[in-house]
Amino acid sequence: MESLGAFLKSRRDRVTPDRIGLRTYGTARRVPGLRREELAHLAGVSPGYYARLEQGQAVAASGQVLGALARVLELDAVETAHLHNLVRQPARPGLAEPPEEEPHPRVLALLASLAGTTPAIVLGRRGDVLAWNRAGHALFAGHLDYEAPRHAPDRPSIPRMFFLDPPVRDLHRNWEELARVHVAYLRLTAGRFPTDARLANLIGELAMRSDVFATMWATGEVADCTTGDMRLHHPTIGATNVAYQVWLQPDSPDHRLEIYTPNDPASADALRLLAQHVNA
């Protein structure tokens, strides 16, 4: 998981003095970005208070202080939300085993309505596959058992597959771009659910088993995962370009329905071919 101090420091490091017009008078600097006292001055708080905040020793910061820090650090809306999540965390959050996630019946009904024509996957808060239709399974993970999501303890994990499953890595021609999105979204999720033991174990496992994940995690990037493009080299339908879009579920707000649509006529033909293949 991540502490407030680690996040603030990573954001300080990327904001250079010349980028925000701060004069340094040619003095030698030992940090790549802003010093603590410089950020405190620009945000209108005392250096001592900011140091305690970064060290996790200060009481929860006000919305006004967080807004000032977000402005100086040039945080976007998602990063600002992550900052607020981290501030709300207890100083030493204990981990707890969360209940098993189950997709809501209305989400499953929507998934069934897509039949085999539109690839779709239902994802839990940690990126576990809670359900998929035949086309979604064939597009993304045809080498796995279609029934795997039905057994909660052994559900496929999209982040784990991305970094530890060679067929999934080979499938994506823009793997690195998508991998960074997965890492950044895991960080956002970790800020929302600091006591989730399974999430902490997943992040720890990936950091231990994948040097690439560990390197990406160390950047401190945080982002939501709502839309994007996947450039695939699929074993059945060949080169295919699809867009993914995430639909949030009002009945289970931690779950997401991810739908894949073609980006061009050739990809539309490829998805139709895939649908015929899985429905044969």
Rosetta blueprint (number, residue, H / E / L):
1 M L
2 E L
3 S L
4 L H
5 G H
6 A H
7 F H
8 L H
9 K H
10 S H
11 R H
12 R H
13 D H
14 R H
15 V L
16 T L
17 P H
18 D H
19 R H
20 I H
21 G L
22 L L
23 R L
24 T L
25 Y L
26 G L
27 T L
28 A L
29 R L
30 R L
31 V L
32 P L
33 G L
34 L L
35 R L
36 R H
37 E H
38 E H
39 L H
40 A H
41 H H
42 L H
43 A H
44 G L
45 V L
46 S L
47 P H
48 G H
49 Y H
50 Y H
51 A H
52 R H
53 L H
54 E H
55 Q L
56 G L
57 Q L
58 A L
59 V L
60 A L
61 A L
62 S L
63 G H
64 Q H
65 V H
66 L H
67 G H
68 A H
69 L H
70 A H
71 R H
72 V H
73 L L
74 E L
75 L L
76 D L
77 A H
78 V H
79 E H
80 T H
81 A H
82 H H
83 L H
84 H H
85 N H
86 L H
87 V H
88 R H
89 Q L
90 P L
91 A L
92 R L
93 P L
94 G L
95 L L
96 A E
97 E L
98 P L
99 P L
100 E L
101 E L
102 E L
103 P L
104 H L
105 P H
106 R H
107 V H
108 L H
109 A H
110 L H
111 L H
112 A H
113 S H
114 L L
115 A L
116 G L
117 T L
118 T L
119 P L
120 A E
121 I E
122 V E
123 L E
124 G L
125 R L
126 R L
127 G L
128 D E
129 V E
130 L E
131 A E
132 W E
133 N L
134 R H
135 A H
136 G H
137 H H
138 A H
139 L H
140 F H
141 A H
142 G L
143 H L
144 L L
145 D L
146 Y L
147 E L
148 A H
149 P H
150 R H
151 H L
152 A H
153 P H
154 D H
155 R L
156 P L
157 S E
158 I H
159 P H
160 R H
161 M H
162 F H
163 F H
164 L H
165 D L
166 P H
167 P H
168 V H
169 R H
170 D H
171 L H
172 H E
173 R L
174 N L
175 W H
176 E H
177 E H
178 L H
179 A H
180 R H
181 V H
182 H H
183 V H
184 A H
185 Y H
186 L H
187 R H
188 L H
189 T H
190 A H
191 G H
192 R H
193 F L
194 P L
195 T L
196 D E
197 A H
198 R H
199 L H
200 A H
201 N H
202 L H
203 I H
204 G H
205 E H
206 L H
207 A H
208 M H
209 R H
210 S L
211 D H
212 V H
213 F H
214 A H
215 T H
216 M H
217 W H
218 A H
219 T L
220 G L
221 E L
222 V L
223 A L
224 D L
225 C L
226 T L
227 T E
228 G E
229 D E
230 M E
231 R E
232 L E
233 H E
234 H E
235 P L
236 T L
237 I L
238 G E
239 A E
240 T E
241 N E
242 V E
243 A E
244 Y E
245 Q E
246 V E
247 W E
248 L E
249 Q L
250 P L
251 D L
252 S L
253 P L
254 D L
255 H L
256 R E
257 L E
258 E E
259 I E
260 Y E
261 T E
262 P E
263 N L
264 D L
265 P H
266 A H
267 S H
268 A H
269 D H
270 A H
271 L H
272 R H
273 L H
274 L H
275 A H
276 Q H
277 H H
278 V H
279 N H
280 A L
